Amino acid sequence: MFLPAAFLIWVAAIFTFSSESYHTQTIVPFLRKHWTAGQLSVVLPDVRFTYNGHRYSARQDPYSFIEFLFRKGAHLFMYAGAGALILLLLGSAAASLWKRVPLTLALTAAIASADEWNQTRAIGRTSTVYDVWLDTTGAMIGVIAILIYCRSSPSRRGRNGSQELEKGLKK
């Protein structure tokens, strides 16, 4: 009963965050309050890249650069959690692990797509297929973390039902 509830809460959090306006979520005011652009430009590497048609430069616009990394890191974290929870939920299924992993990624991509669509309704937010790919990458990180945990942690297998988890993952 814990896993379904945890999954629903996690997905609800994802959709809650994507429903918020850009103004509600931006960390730029916090950054400006604590550091000048000059201070940040000195400590940040000279990195430049383009994402979804927008150019980011650590030295020229450190606030946007840091916020971009923070936001994309949040995508990876939230979808790593979602991917891990989906894999764990599918752990009791009869299908082999190698069938559950692609199913986990497909389900995560579907959630990410719905999330991106939801985000189009939030003020100042944009939706992009690049974020769906990023979210799916985050799910893969979560899947890998669960697999590593189950394969390399014999001392924890007997606690909290993780032995059953391992059995489910080995199928």
C-alpha positions as CSV (number, residue, x, y, z in Angstrom):
1,M,0.0,0.0,0.0
2,F,3.0,2.3,0.6
3,L,4.3,2.3,-3.0
4,P,1.0,3.3,-4.7
5,A,0.5,6.1,-2.3
6,A,4.1,7.3,-2.6
7,F,3.8,7.2,-6.4
8,L,0.5,9.2,-6.4
9,I,1.9,11.8,-4.0
10,W,5.1,12.1,-6.1
11,V,3.2,12.5,-9.4
12,A,0.9,15.0,-7.7
13,A,3.9,17.0,-6.6
14,I,5.3,17.0,-10.2
15,F,1.9,18.3,-11.5
16,T,1.6,20.9,-8.7
17,F,5.1,22.3,-9.5
18,S,4.4,22.4,-13.3
19,S,1.1,24.3,-12.6
20,E,2.9,27.1,-10.8
21,S,3.8,30.3,-12.7
22,Y,7.4,31.1,-13.6
23,H,7.2,34.1,-11.2
24,T,6.2,31.8,-8.3
25,Q,9.2,29.4,-8.9
26,T,12.0,31.6,-10.0
27,I,15.1,31.6,-7.8
28,V,16.6,34.7,-9.5
29,P,15.4,37.1,-6.8
30,F,17.0,34.9,-4.2
31,L,20.3,34.9,-6.2
32,R,20.2,38.7,-6.7
33,K,19.6,39.2,-3.0
34,H,22.7,37.3,-2.0
35,W,25.2,37.8,-4.9
36,T,25.9,40.3,-7.6
37,A,26.2,39.2,-11.2
38,G,29.9,40.1,-11.0
39,Q,30.5,37.9,-8.0
40,L,28.9,35.0,-9.8
41,S,30.6,35.6,-13.0
42,V,34.0,35.3,-11.3
43,V,33.3,31.9,-9.8
44,L,31.3,30.3,-12.6
45,P,33.1,28.7,-15.5
46,D,33.0,30.2,-18.9
47,V,30.2,27.9,-20.2
48,R,27.8,28.7,-23.0
49,F,25.1,26.6,-24.6
50,T,21.7,26.7,-26.3
51,Y,18.7,24.8,-25.0
52,N,15.3,25.0,-26.8
53,G,16.4,28.0,-28.7
54,H,17.6,30.0,-25.7
55,R,21.3,30.8,-25.3
56,Y,22.7,30.5,-21.7
57,S,26.0,32.0,-20.7
58,A,27.4,31.6,-17.2
59,R,29.5,34.8,-17.5
60,Q,27.1,37.0,-19.3
61,D,23.9,36.1,-17.5
62,P,24.8,34.1,-14.4
63,Y,21.4,34.3,-12.8
64,S,19.6,32.6,-15.8
65,F,22.4,30.1,-16.1
66,I,22.1,29.0,-12.4
67,E,18.4,29.0,-12.6
68,F,18.5,26.8,-15.7
69,L,20.8,24.3,-13.9
70,F,18.5,24.3,-10.9
71,R,15.3,23.8,-12.9
72,K,16.8,21.0,-15.0
73,G,18.3,19.4,-11.9
74,A,14.8,19.4,-10.4
75,H,13.5,17.7,-13.5
76,L,16.1,15.0,-13.2
77,F,15.5,14.5,-9.4
78,M,11.7,14.4,-9.7
79,Y,11.6,12.0,-12.6
80,A,14.4,9.8,-11.1
81,G,12.0,9.4,-8.1
82,A,9.0,8.7,-10.4
83,G,11.0,6.1,-12.4
84,A,12.2,4.4,-9.3
85,L,8.7,4.3,-7.9
86,I,7.2,3.0,-11.2
87,L,9.8,0.2,-11.4
88,L,9.1,-0.7,-7.8
89,L,5.4,-0.8,-8.5
90,L,6.0,-3.1,-11.4
91,G,8.3,-5.2,-9.3
92,S,5.5,-7.7,-8.5
93,A,4.5,-8.1,-12.1
94,A,5.2,-11.5,-13.8
95,A,7.1,-9.9,-16.6
96,S,10.9,-10.0,-16.7
97,L,13.0,-7.1,-15.5
98,W,14.0,-6.3,-19.0
99,K,10.4,-5.9,-20.0
100,R,9.7,-3.7,-16.9
101,V,12.5,-1.3,-17.5
102,P,11.2,-0.2,-21.0
103,L,7.7,-0.1,-19.6
104,T,8.9,2.1,-16.7
105,L,10.5,4.5,-19.2
106,A,7.4,4.6,-21.4
107,L,5.1,5.3,-18.5
108,T,7.5,8.0,-17.3
109,A,7.6,9.6,-20.8
110,A,3.8,9.6,-20.8
111,I,3.6,11.3,-17.4
112,A,6.3,13.8,-18.6
113,S,4.3,14.5,-21.8
114,A,1.2,15.1,-19.8
115,D,3.2,17.3,-17.4
116,E,4.6,19.4,-20.2
117,W,1.1,19.8,-21.6
118,N,-0.1,20.9,-18.1
119,Q,2.8,23.4,-18.0
120,T,1.5,25.2,-21.1
121,R,-1.3,26.5,-19.0
122,A,1.0,28.1,-16.4
123,I,1.9,31.8,-16.8
124,G,5.4,32.4,-18.1
125,R,6.1,28.7,-18.5
126,T,7.1,26.9,-21.7
127,S,6.6,23.3,-22.8
128,T,9.3,21.4,-24.8
129,V,9.9,17.9,-26.0
130,Y,13.5,18.4,-24.7
131,D,12.2,18.3,-21.1
132,V,10.3,15.1,-21.8
133,W,13.7,13.6,-22.9
134,L,15.3,15.0,-19.8
135,D,12.6,13.6,-17.6
136,T,12.9,10.2,-19.2
137,T,16.7,10.4,-18.6
138,G,15.9,11.2,-14.9
139,A,13.7,8.1,-14.8
140,M,16.5,6.0,-16.1
141,I,18.7,7.4,-13.4
142,G,16.1,6.3,-10.9
143,V,15.9,2.8,-12.4
144,I,19.6,2.4,-12.3
145,A,19.7,3.5,-8.7
146,I,17.1,0.9,-7.7
147,L,19.0,-1.8,-9.6
148,I,22.3,-0.9,-8.0
149,Y,20.7,-0.8,-4.6
150,C,19.1,-4.3,-5.0
151,R,22.2,-5.8,-6.5
152,S,24.9,-4.4,-4.2
153,S,23.4,-4.1,-0.8
154,P,23.2,-7.6,0.8
155,S,23.2,-6.1,4.3
156,R,19.9,-4.3,3.6
157,R,18.0,-7.0,1.8
158,G,16.4,-8.4,4.9
159,R,15.1,-5.0,6.2
160,N,11.8,-3.4,5.2
161,G,10.8,-6.0,2.7
162,S,13.6,-5.3,0.3
163,Q,14.3,-9.0,0.0
164,E,10.9,-9.3,-1.8
165,L,11.8,-6.3,-3.9
166,E,15.0,-8.0,-5.0
167,K,13.0,-11.2,-5.9
168,G,10.6,-9.1,-7.9
169,L,13.4,-7.3,-9.7
170,K,15.2,-10.6,-10.6
171,K,12.1,-12.0,-12.5
